[in-house]
Amino acid sequence: MAEASAERDGDTLHVQGELDFDSVAHLWETTGSLFRAEPIHRIDLSGVQRSNSAGVALMVAWLRQARHRQWPLAFVNIPDQMRAIIEVAELETVLPLA
């Protein structure tokens, strides 16, 4: 299983590691409490070393959580591999990419 983690720094969530089907399920569970706390306005993906479509699905789930709480959210430093998946899935108009 690949490992991924997320650490909060103010209103930014920094994500590191590899995002695949196993690690994303674990990361979703561990970040749930963060979305019940103070607002998260940015998710920084610069620490993501590799991702598949599960990582993009996690982005959509995080966006839903933020919108449910009426928080503005932007994804920053998106790796090229994830951008390619987002473009193929035509999600660039859905996901707030910076």
Backbone as XML, in Angstrom:
<?xml version="1.0"?>
<chain id="A" units="angstrom">
  <residue number="1" name="MET">
    <atom name="N" x="0.844" y="-1.185" z="0.000"/>
    <atom name="CA" x="0.000" y="0.000" z="0.000"/>
    <atom name="C" x="0.883" y="1.241" z="0.000"/>
  </residue>
  <residue number="2" name="ALA">
    <atom name="N" x="0.576" y="2.171" z="-0.880"/>
    <atom name="CA" x="1.281" y="3.449" z="-0.921"/>
    <atom name="C" x="0.868" y="4.272" z="0.289"/>
  </residue>
  <residue number="3" name="GLU">
    <atom name="N" x="1.739" y="5.173" z="0.680"/>
    <atom name="CA" x="1.434" y="6.009" z="1.830"/>
    <atom name="C" x="1.199" y="7.445" z="1.400"/>
  </residue>
  <residue number="4" name="ALA">
    <atom name="N" x="0.255" y="8.064" z="2.065"/>
    <atom name="CA" x="-0.042" y="9.475" z="1.839"/>
    <atom name="C" x="-0.411" y="10.079" z="3.183"/>
  </residue>
  <residue number="5" name="SER">
    <atom name="N" x="-0.146" y="11.358" z="3.310"/>
    <atom name="CA" x="-0.496" y="12.045" z="4.543"/>
    <atom name="C" x="-0.908" y="13.470" z="4.215"/>
  </residue>
  <residue number="6" name="ALA">
    <atom name="N" x="-1.548" y="14.095" z="5.183"/>
    <atom name="CA" x="-1.959" y="15.487" z="5.029"/>
    <atom name="C" x="-1.722" y="16.185" z="6.356"/>
  </residue>
  <residue number="7" name="GLU">
    <atom name="N" x="-1.208" y="17.390" z="6.260"/>
    <atom name="CA" x="-0.930" y="18.182" z="7.448"/>
    <atom name="C" x="-1.504" y="19.574" z="7.260"/>
  </residue>
  <residue number="8" name="ARG">
    <atom name="N" x="-2.169" y="20.035" z="8.284"/>
    <atom name="CA" x="-2.778" y="21.355" z="8.224"/>
    <atom name="C" x="-1.784" y="22.406" z="8.700"/>
  </residue>
  <residue number="9" name="ASP">
    <atom name="N" x="-1.739" y="23.527" z="7.973"/>
    <atom name="CA" x="-0.932" y="24.684" z="8.366"/>
    <atom name="C" x="-1.816" y="25.912" z="8.154"/>
  </residue>
  <residue number="10" name="GLY">
    <atom name="N" x="-2.442" y="26.378" z="9.215"/>
    <atom name="CA" x="-3.387" y="27.490" z="9.084"/>
    <atom name="C" x="-4.597" y="27.044" z="8.287"/>
  </residue>
  <residue number="11" name="ASP">
    <atom name="N" x="-4.874" y="27.762" z="7.195"/>
    <atom name="CA" x="-6.036" y="27.399" z="6.374"/>
    <atom name="C" x="-5.634" y="26.582" z="5.141"/>
  </residue>
  <residue number="12" name="THR">
    <atom name="N" x="-4.415" y="26.023" z="5.183"/>
    <atom name="CA" x="-3.913" y="25.217" z="4.064"/>
    <atom name="C" x="-3.693" y="23.784" z="4.511"/>
  </residue>
  <residue number="13" name="LEU">
    <atom name="N" x="-4.114" y="22.856" z="3.662"/>
    <atom name="CA" x="-3.877" y="21.438" z="3.879"/>
    <atom name="C" x="-2.786" y="21.010" z="2.902"/>
  </residue>
  <residue number="14" name="HIS">
    <atom name="N" x="-1.651" y="20.538" z="3.432"/>
    <atom name="CA" x="-0.529" y="20.084" z="2.611"/>
    <atom name="C" x="-0.604" y="18.564" z="2.492"/>
  </residue>
  <residue number="15" name="VAL">
    <atom name="N" x="-0.637" y="18.075" z="1.266"/>
    <atom name="CA" x="-0.766" y="16.644" z="1.005"/>
    <atom name="C" x="0.571" y="16.129" z="0.470"/>
  </residue>
  <residue number="16" name="GLN">
    <atom name="N" x="1.008" y="14.983" z="1.006"/>
    <atom name="CA" x="2.265" y="14.365" z="0.583"/>
    <atom name="C" x="2.050" y="12.883" z="0.287"/>
  </residue>
  <residue number="17" name="GLY">
    <atom name="N" x="2.899" y="12.358" z="-0.572"/>
    <atom name="CA" x="2.923" y="10.927" z="-0.816"/>
    <atom name="C" x="2.304" y="10.528" z="-2.134"/>
  </residue>
  <residue number="18" name="GLU">
    <atom name="N" x="1.898" y="9.270" z="-2.171"/>
    <atom name="CA" x="1.300" y="8.684" z="-3.369"/>
    <atom name="C" x="-0.194" y="8.504" z="-3.144"/>
  </residue>
  <residue number="19" name="LEU">
    <atom name="N" x="-0.978" y="8.982" z="-4.086"/>
    <atom name="CA" x="-2.438" y="8.881" z="-3.987"/>
    <atom name="C" x="-2.924" y="7.775" z="-4.909"/>
  </residue>
  <residue number="20" name="ASP">
    <atom name="N" x="-3.297" y="6.653" z="-4.309"/>
    <atom name="CA" x="-3.886" y="5.551" z="-5.058"/>
    <atom name="C" x="-5.136" y="5.097" z="-4.299"/>
  </residue>
  <residue number="21" name="PHE">
    <atom name="N" x="-5.750" y="4.033" z="-4.759"/>
    <atom name="CA" x="-7.027" y="3.627" z="-4.178"/>
    <atom name="C" x="-6.916" y="3.299" z="-2.692"/>
  </residue>
  <residue number="22" name="ASP">
    <atom name="N" x="-5.830" y="2.677" z="-2.261"/>
    <atom name="CA" x="-5.661" y="2.343" z="-0.850"/>
    <atom name="C" x="-5.362" y="3.577" z="-0.007"/>
  </residue>
  <residue number="23" name="SER">
    <atom name="N" x="-4.399" y="4.380" z="-0.443"/>
    <atom name="CA" x="-3.993" y="5.533" z="0.367"/>
    <atom name="C" x="-5.077" y="6.605" z="0.420"/>
  </residue>
  <residue number="24" name="VAL">
    <atom name="N" x="-5.839" y="6.751" z="-0.644"/>
    <atom name="CA" x="-6.898" y="7.762" z="-0.670"/>
    <atom name="C" x="-8.000" y="7.418" z="0.332"/>
  </residue>
  <residue number="25" name="ALA">
    <atom name="N" x="-8.347" y="6.159" z="0.442"/>
    <atom name="CA" x="-9.373" y="5.753" z="1.419"/>
    <atom name="C" x="-8.913" y="6.104" z="2.830"/>
  </residue>
  <residue number="26" name="HIS">
    <atom name="N" x="-7.662" y="5.827" z="3.137"/>
    <atom name="CA" x="-7.118" y="6.153" z="4.457"/>
    <atom name="C" x="-7.047" y="7.669" z="4.654"/>
  </residue>
  <residue number="27" name="LEU">
    <atom name="N" x="-6.604" y="8.383" z="3.628"/>
    <atom name="CA" x="-6.481" y="9.839" z="3.728"/>
    <atom name="C" x="-7.854" y="10.497" z="3.906"/>
  </residue>
  <residue number="28" name="TRP">
    <atom name="N" x="-8.873" y="9.981" z="3.237"/>
    <atom name="CA" x="-10.233" y="10.509" z="3.388"/>
    <atom name="C" x="-10.681" y="10.389" z="4.842"/>
  </residue>
  <residue number="29" name="GLU">
    <atom name="N" x="-10.409" y="9.248" z="5.449"/>
    <atom name="CA" x="-10.784" y="9.039" z="6.851"/>
    <atom name="C" x="-10.033" y="9.985" z="7.782"/>
  </residue>
  <residue number="30" name="THR">
    <atom name="N" x="-8.753" y="10.166" z="7.547"/>
    <atom name="CA" x="-7.941" y="10.978" z="8.453"/>
    <atom name="C" x="-8.171" y="12.480" z="8.277"/>
  </residue>
  <residue number="31" name="THR">
    <atom name="N" x="-8.649" y="12.912" z="7.127"/>
    <atom name="CA" x="-8.875" y="14.345" z="6.915"/>
    <atom name="C" x="-10.300" y="14.770" z="7.242"/>
  </residue>
  <residue number="32" name="GLY">
    <atom name="N" x="-11.181" y="13.826" z="7.461"/>
    <atom name="CA" x="-12.573" y="14.162" z="7.751"/>
    <atom name="C" x="-12.719" y="15.119" z="8.920"/>
  </residue>
  <residue number="33" name="SER">
    <atom name="N" x="-11.966" y="14.882" z="9.973"/>
    <atom name="CA" x="-12.066" y="15.754" z="11.149"/>
    <atom name="C" x="-11.562" y="17.161" z="10.854"/>
  </residue>
  <residue number="34" name="LEU">
    <atom name="N" x="-10.630" y="17.293" z="9.914"/>
    <atom name="CA" x="-10.115" y="18.615" z="9.567"/>
    <atom name="C" x="-11.189" y="19.477" z="8.910"/>
  </residue>
  <residue number="35" name="PHE">
    <atom name="N" x="-12.119" y="18.842" z="8.213"/>
    <atom name="CA" x="-13.188" y="19.577" z="7.558"/>
    <atom name="C" x="-14.349" y="19.884" z="8.514"/>
  </residue>
  <residue number="36" name="ARG">
    <atom name="N" x="-14.217" y="19.434" z="9.744"/>
    <atom name="CA" x="-15.210" y="19.787" z="10.755"/>
    <atom name="C" x="-14.663" y="20.864" z="11.682"/>
  </residue>
  <residue number="37" name="ALA">
    <atom name="N" x="-13.432" y="21.276" z="11.452"/>
    <atom name="CA" x="-12.783" y="22.284" z="12.292"/>
    <atom name="C" x="-12.825" y="23.645" z="11.592"/>
  </residue>
  <residue number="38" name="GLU">
    <atom name="N" x="-11.760" y="24.382" z="11.719"/>
    <atom name="CA" x="-11.647" y="25.696" z="11.080"/>
    <atom name="C" x="-11.603" y="25.538" z="9.558"/>
  </residue>
  <residue number="39" name="PRO">
    <atom name="N" x="-11.994" y="26.570" z="8.820"/>
    <atom name="CA" x="-12.026" y="26.477" z="7.359"/>
    <atom name="C" x="-10.665" y="26.139" z="6.735"/>
  </residue>
  <residue number="40" name="ILE">
    <atom name="N" x="-10.730" y="25.335" z="5.706"/>
    <atom name="CA" x="-9.578" y="25.052" z="4.849"/>
    <atom name="C" x="-9.857" y="25.775" z="3.544"/>
  </residue>
  <residue number="41" name="HIS">
    <atom name="N" x="-8.944" y="26.659" z="3.137"/>
    <atom name="CA" x="-9.144" y="27.438" z="1.913"/>
    <atom name="C" x="-8.244" y="26.996" z="0.768"/>
  </residue>
  <residue number="42" name="ARG">
    <atom name="N" x="-7.161" y="26.278" z="1.083"/>
    <atom name="CA" x="-6.241" y="25.811" z="0.053"/>
    <atom name="C" x="-5.829" y="24.376" z="0.354"/>
  </residue>
  <residue number="43" name="ILE">
    <atom name="N" x="-5.717" y="23.605" z="-0.690"/>
    <atom name="CA" x="-5.125" y="22.279" z="-0.570"/>
    <atom name="C" x="-3.923" y="22.268" z="-1.500"/>
  </residue>
  <residue number="44" name="ASP">
    <atom name="N" x="-2.757" y="22.140" z="-0.889"/>
    <atom name="CA" x="-1.478" y="22.182" z="-1.607"/>
    <atom name="C" x="-1.055" y="20.757" z="-1.929"/>
  </residue>
  <residue number="45" name="LEU">
    <atom name="N" x="-0.964" y="20.460" z="-3.211"/>
    <atom name="CA" x="-0.634" y="19.111" z="-3.673"/>
    <atom name="C" x="0.816" y="18.987" z="-4.138"/>
  </residue>
  <residue number="46" name="SER">
    <atom name="N" x="1.662" y="19.939" z="-3.784"/>
    <atom name="CA" x="3.057" y="19.912" z="-4.250"/>
    <atom name="C" x="3.826" y="18.703" z="-3.725"/>
  </residue>
  <residue number="47" name="GLY">
    <atom name="N" x="3.379" y="18.105" z="-2.624"/>
    <atom name="CA" x="4.060" y="16.947" z="-2.066"/>
    <atom name="C" x="3.594" y="15.616" z="-2.623"/>
  </residue>
  <residue number="48" name="VAL">
    <atom name="N" x="2.667" y="15.643" z="-3.568"/>
    <atom name="CA" x="2.174" y="14.397" z="-4.168"/>
    <atom name="C" x="3.190" y="13.912" z="-5.193"/>
  </residue>
  <residue number="49" name="GLN">
    <atom name="N" x="3.688" y="12.707" z="-4.964"/>
    <atom name="CA" x="4.708" y="12.143" z="-5.858"/>
    <atom name="C" x="4.109" y="11.386" z="-7.033"/>
  </residue>
  <residue number="50" name="ARG">
    <atom name="N" x="2.937" y="10.794" z="-6.813"/>
    <atom name="CA" x="2.271" y="10.028" z="-7.860"/>
    <atom name="C" x="0.798" y="9.954" z="-7.512"/>
  </residue>
  <residue number="51" name="SER">
    <atom name="N" x="-0.053" y="9.925" z="-8.546"/>
    <atom name="CA" x="-1.486" y="9.828" z="-8.303"/>
    <atom name="C" x="-2.162" y="9.139" z="-9.476"/>
  </residue>
  <residue number="52" name="ASN">
    <atom name="N" x="-3.278" y="8.482" z="-9.168"/>
    <atom name="CA" x="-4.145" y="7.975" z="-10.223"/>
    <atom name="C" x="-5.497" y="8.666" z="-10.060"/>
  </residue>
  <residue number="53" name="SER">
    <atom name="N" x="-6.506" y="8.139" z="-10.684"/>
    <atom name="CA" x="-7.813" y="8.793" z="-10.643"/>
    <atom name="C" x="-8.391" y="8.856" z="-9.235"/>
  </residue>
  <residue number="54" name="ALA">
    <atom name="N" x="-7.945" y="8.008" z="-8.349"/>
    <atom name="CA" x="-8.423" y="8.060" z="-6.964"/>
    <atom name="C" x="-8.042" y="9.382" z="-6.312"/>
  </residue>
  <residue number="55" name="GLY">
    <atom name="N" x="-6.869" y="9.908" z="-6.644"/>
    <atom name="CA" x="-6.458" y="11.202" z="-6.107"/>
    <atom name="C" x="-7.361" y="12.325" z="-6.574"/>
  </residue>
  <residue number="56" name="VAL">
    <atom name="N" x="-7.764" y="12.266" z="-7.825"/>
    <atom name="CA" x="-8.675" y="13.281" z="-8.362"/>
    <atom name="C" x="-10.053" y="13.126" z="-7.722"/>
  </residue>
  <residue number="57" name="ALA">
    <atom name="N" x="-10.489" y="11.901" z="-7.515"/>
    <atom name="CA" x="-11.765" y="11.678" z="-6.828"/>
    <atom name="C" x="-11.726" y="12.251" z="-5.414"/>
  </residue>
  <residue number="58" name="LEU">
    <atom name="N" x="-10.587" y="12.147" z="-4.749"/>
    <atom name="CA" x="-10.440" y="12.725" z="-3.419"/>
    <atom name="C" x="-10.557" y="14.245" z="-3.474"/>
  </residue>
  <residue number="59" name="MET">
    <atom name="N" x="-10.004" y="14.854" z="-4.513"/>
    <atom name="CA" x="-10.140" y="16.301" z="-4.681"/>
    <atom name="C" x="-11.613" y="16.690" z="-4.786"/>
  </residue>
  <residue number="60" name="VAL">
    <atom name="N" x="-12.370" y="15.939" z="-5.555"/>
    <atom name="CA" x="-13.807" y="16.219" z="-5.713"/>
    <atom name="C" x="-14.521" y="16.060" z="-4.369"/>
  </residue>
  <residue number="61" name="ALA">
    <atom name="N" x="-14.176" y="15.033" z="-3.616"/>
    <atom name="CA" x="-14.805" y="14.819" z="-2.311"/>
    <atom name="C" x="-14.463" y="15.953" z="-1.350"/>
  </residue>
  <residue number="62" name="TRP">
    <atom name="N" x="-13.205" y="16.397" z="-1.345"/>
    <atom name="CA" x="-12.823" y="17.529" z="-0.498"/>
    <atom name="C" x="-13.588" y="18.789" z="-0.905"/>
  </residue>
  <residue number="63" name="LEU">
    <atom name="N" x="-13.736" y="18.999" z="-2.206"/>
    <atom name="CA" x="-14.476" y="20.165" z="-2.689"/>
    <atom name="C" x="-15.927" y="20.112" z="-2.195"/>
  </residue>
  <residue number="64" name="ARG">
    <atom name="N" x="-16.533" y="18.947" z="-2.248"/>
    <atom name="CA" x="-17.907" y="18.801" z="-1.753"/>
    <atom name="C" x="-17.994" y="19.155" z="-0.275"/>
  </residue>
  <residue number="65" name="GLN">
    <atom name="N" x="-17.008" y="18.707" z="0.509"/>
    <atom name="CA" x="-16.993" y="19.027" z="1.937"/>
    <atom name="C" x="-16.895" y="20.536" z="2.150"/>
  </residue>
  <residue number="66" name="ALA">
    <atom name="N" x="-15.999" y="21.186" z="1.406"/>
    <atom name="CA" x="-15.828" y="22.638" z="1.547"/>
    <atom name="C" x="-17.098" y="23.380" z="1.139"/>
  </residue>
  <residue number="67" name="ARG">
    <atom name="N" x="-17.694" y="22.987" z="0.039"/>
    <atom name="CA" x="-18.920" y="23.656" z="-0.415"/>
    <atom name="C" x="-20.069" y="23.434" z="0.553"/>
  </residue>
  <residue number="68" name="HIS">
    <atom name="N" x="-20.120" y="22.250" z="1.131"/>
    <atom name="CA" x="-21.161" y="21.962" z="2.124"/>
    <atom name="C" x="-21.051" y="22.938" z="3.301"/>
  </residue>
  <residue number="69" name="ARG">
    <atom name="N" x="-19.843" y="23.323" z="3.634"/>
    <atom name="CA" x="-19.608" y="24.258" z="4.733"/>
    <atom name="C" x="-19.497" y="25.706" z="4.256"/>
  </residue>
  <residue number="70" name="GLN">
    <atom name="N" x="-19.703" y="25.905" z="2.964"/>
    <atom name="CA" x="-19.640" y="27.222" z="2.326"/>
    <atom name="C" x="-18.270" y="27.884" z="2.497"/>
  </residue>
  <residue number="71" name="TRP">
    <atom name="N" x="-17.212" y="27.066" z="2.380"/>
    <atom name="CA" x="-15.844" y="27.564" z="2.419"/>
    <atom name="C" x="-15.337" y="27.715" z="1.000"/>
  </residue>
  <residue number="72" name="PRO">
    <atom name="N" x="-14.702" y="28.813" z="0.662"/>
    <atom name="CA" x="-14.019" y="28.885" z="-0.634"/>
    <atom name="C" x="-12.800" y="27.964" z="-0.571"/>
  </residue>
  <residue number="73" name="LEU">
    <atom name="N" x="-12.534" y="27.252" z="-1.644"/>
    <atom name="CA" x="-11.429" y="26.300" z="-1.662"/>
    <atom name="C" x="-10.722" y="26.367" z="-3.001"/>
  </residue>
  <residue number="74" name="ALA">
    <atom name="N" x="-9.393" y="26.306" z="-2.966"/>
    <atom name="CA" x="-8.592" y="26.252" z="-4.193"/>
    <atom name="C" x="-7.539" y="25.164" z="-4.039"/>
  </residue>
  <residue number="75" name="PHE">
    <atom name="N" x="-7.296" y="24.463" z="-5.115"/>
    <atom name="CA" x="-6.232" y="23.468" z="-5.151"/>
    <atom name="C" x="-5.016" y="24.125" z="-5.795"/>
  </residue>
  <residue number="76" name="VAL">
    <atom name="N" x="-3.863" y="24.027" z="-5.124"/>
    <atom name="CA" x="-2.648" y="24.672" z="-5.624"/>
    <atom name="C" x="-1.549" y="23.635" z="-5.818"/>
  </residue>
  <residue number="77" name="ASN">
    <atom name="N" x="-0.623" y="23.984" z="-6.699"/>
    <atom name="CA" x="0.551" y="23.138" z="-6.979"/>
    <atom name="C" x="0.153" y="21.720" z="-7.389"/>
  </residue>
  <residue number="78" name="ILE">
    <atom name="N" x="-0.752" y="21.633" z="-8.342"/>
    <atom name="CA" x="-1.253" y="20.334" z="-8.802"/>
    <atom name="C" x="-0.212" y="19.685" z="-9.711"/>
  </residue>
  <residue number="79" name="PRO">
    <atom name="N" x="0.217" y="18.468" z="-9.387"/>
    <atom name="CA" x="1.187" y="17.780" z="-10.237"/>
    <atom name="C" x="0.638" y="17.558" z="-11.649"/>
  </residue>
  <residue number="80" name="ASP">
    <atom name="N" x="1.533" y="17.526" z="-12.610"/>
    <atom name="CA" x="1.146" y="17.344" z="-14.016"/>
    <atom name="C" x="0.308" y="16.090" z="-14.228"/>
  </residue>
  <residue number="81" name="GLN">
    <atom name="N" x="0.667" y="15.007" z="-13.536"/>
    <atom name="CA" x="-0.070" y="13.748" z="-13.694"/>
    <atom name="C" x="-1.535" y="13.926" z="-13.291"/>
  </residue>
  <residue number="82" name="MET">
    <atom name="N" x="-1.779" y="14.647" z="-12.214"/>
    <atom name="CA" x="-3.151" y="14.876" z="-11.774"/>
    <atom name="C" x="-3.865" y="15.830" z="-12.719"/>
  </residue>
  <residue number="83" name="ARG">
    <atom name="N" x="-3.164" y="16.842" z="-13.197"/>
    <atom name="CA" x="-3.768" y="17.780" z="-14.168"/>
    <atom name="C" x="-4.227" y="17.053" z="-15.422"/>
  </residue>
  <residue number="84" name="ALA">
    <atom name="N" x="-3.429" y="16.106" z="-15.873"/>
    <atom name="CA" x="-3.788" y="15.342" z="-17.072"/>
    <atom name="C" x="-5.079" y="14.557" z="-16.844"/>
  </residue>
  <residue number="85" name="ILE">
    <atom name="N" x="-5.210" y="13.938" z="-15.691"/>
    <atom name="CA" x="-6.435" y="13.188" z="-15.370"/>
    <atom name="C" x="-7.620" y="14.142" z="-15.297"/>
  </residue>
  <residue number="86" name="ILE">
    <atom name="N" x="-7.424" y="15.293" z="-14.674"/>
    <atom name="CA" x="-8.492" y="16.294" z="-14.557"/>
    <atom name="C" x="-8.954" y="16.751" z="-15.943"/>
  </residue>
  <residue number="87" name="GLU">
    <atom name="N" x="-8.018" y="16.967" z="-16.849"/>
    <atom name="CA" x="-8.368" y="17.403" z="-18.206"/>
    <atom name="C" x="-9.102" y="16.312" z="-18.970"/>
  </residue>
  <residue number="88" name="VAL">
    <atom name="N" x="-8.628" y="15.072" z="-18.881"/>
    <atom name="CA" x="-9.278" y="13.964" z="-19.588"/>
    <atom name="C" x="-10.706" y="13.781" z="-19.074"/>
  </residue>
  <residue number="89" name="ALA">
    <atom name="N" x="-10.895" y="13.954" z="-17.773"/>
    <atom name="CA" x="-12.226" y="13.805" z="-17.177"/>
    <atom name="C" x="-13.073" y="15.070" z="-17.322"/>
  </residue>
  <residue number="90" name="GLU">
    <atom name="N" x="-12.491" y="16.098" z="-17.935"/>
    <atom name="CA" x="-13.163" y="17.383" z="-18.135"/>
    <atom name="C" x="-13.662" y="17.979" z="-16.816"/>
  </residue>
  <residue number="91" name="LEU">
    <atom name="N" x="-12.795" y="17.940" z="-15.808"/>
    <atom name="CA" x="-13.127" y="18.480" z="-14.494"/>
    <atom name="C" x="-12.493" y="19.843" z="-14.223"/>
  </residue>
  <residue number="92" name="GLU">
    <atom name="N" x="-11.769" y="20.372" z="-15.204"/>
    <atom name="CA" x="-11.084" y="21.659" z="-14.980"/>
    <atom name="C" x="-12.063" y="22.797" z="-14.742"/>
  </residue>
  <residue number="93" name="THR">
    <atom name="N" x="-13.300" y="22.674" z="-15.188"/>
    <atom name="CA" x="-14.296" y="23.724" z="-14.916"/>
    <atom name="C" x="-15.017" y="23.491" z="-13.597"/>
  </residue>
  <residue number="94" name="VAL">
    <atom name="N" x="-14.868" y="22.302" z="-13.026"/>
    <atom name="CA" x="-15.514" y="21.962" z="-11.772"/>
    <atom name="C" x="-14.591" y="22.233" z="-10.590"/>
  </residue>
  <residue number="95" name="LEU">
    <atom name="N" x="-13.350" y="21.798" z="-10.716"/>
    <atom name="CA" x="-12.390" y="21.938" z="-9.627"/>
    <atom name="C" x="-11.738" y="23.323" z="-9.664"/>
  </residue>
  <residue number="96" name="PRO">
    <atom name="N" x="-11.676" y="23.999" z="-8.525"/>
    <atom name="CA" x="-11.040" y="25.328" z="-8.470"/>
    <atom name="C" x="-9.519" y="25.191" z="-8.436"/>
  </residue>
  <residue number="97" name="LEU">
    <atom name="N" x="-8.910" y="25.211" z="-9.613"/>
    <atom name="CA" x="-7.464" y="25.020" z="-9.729"/>
    <atom name="C" x="-6.769" y="26.370" z="-9.751"/>
  </residue>
  <residue number="98" name="ALA">
    <atom name="N" x="-5.679" y="26.462" z="-8.983"/>
    <atom name="CA" x="-4.903" y="27.708" z="-8.964"/>
    <atom name="C" x="-3.523" y="27.453" z="-9.538"/>
  </residue>
</chain>
